[in-house]
Amino acid sequence: MRGFVADAFSSELFGGNQAGVILLEKGEPFPEEDLMRAIAGELKHSETAFVRQQTHDRVHIRYFTPTGEVDLCGHATIASFSVLRELGLVQNGIYTLVTAAGEQSVRVEDGKVFLTIRPVRILRELTEEECTEVLAAYGLEREHGCPGLKAALVNSGLTDILLPVRDREALMAAVQNEKAVSDLSRHHDAVGVHMFCPGEGEFAARCSNFAPLWGIPEECATGTANAGLTAYLVSRGVLSADGEHRIVQGEHMNRRSEICTRSVGNDAVEVGGTAVISMELLLRC
């Protein structure tokens, strides 16, 4: 199998969020799940995408963390289509993406890849007690929360706990208790915690993403979670429903990424950016 590593949501090598991309031949079945999980574990990136191009405009992708399969992954989608574009297998245009979360739309345009995630649903706000529990899992107090915004469960292909904090200082001060966050994620049937503070100037928000339950202590760029964040902030009147928004992630890891998002309907968000191929691999299996 032919594989790649691509740095998503970055225009520079070794920036953004790395994803493994394994290309399958047309008509070739996906490998056994145990093998895909083992490959993801060997590559050790937060997600590895197994990509099968069904037709010229239809691509099926399965996503694996080092511990198991997830339904959808934004940054691995951006990485996968960037690899396909680099190899001349896709050009500018609209593509159907088949995933375990359903069919999605991908737009390739002038070196960038945009994934439309639908539906994006705000499931419920957390109670004050539940919010305090999540803050405490990061060594934060109730006063570190963001005035006017409540923690919420949001599903954008995957369910995340959105946790608003008051400012960048609180965001950078977070120290994760992995067991506590894993337990809370399991309790809320969520992948993990997407912590954010409202941005300033040209940025809509700054955020950090944590999914220790899935073997990902922290992730420096997440497309699905930021789709959910965008929908939440639009619904609360913090962001406009029109125009493109820029979100910064990964500063907590000293690996800054920029994600572009745009609301494209009542239940859909487009999320995208660029990716750079850093490695090409030959897997002997």
Secondary structure, DSSP 8 states (H G I E B T S, - for coil): -EEEEEEET-SSTT-SEEEEEEEE-TT-----HHHHHHHHHHH-SS-EEEEEEEETTEEEEEEE-SS-EES--HHHHHHHHHHHHHTTS--SEEEEEEETTEEEEEEEETTEEEEEE---EEEEE--HHHHHHHHHTTT--GGGB-TT---EEEESSSEEEEEEBSSHHHHHH----HHHHHHHHHHTT-SEEEEEEE--TT-SEEEEEEEGGGTEEEES--HHHHHHHHHHHHHTTSS-SSS-EEEEE-GGGT--EEEEEEE-STT-EEEEE-EEEEEEEE---
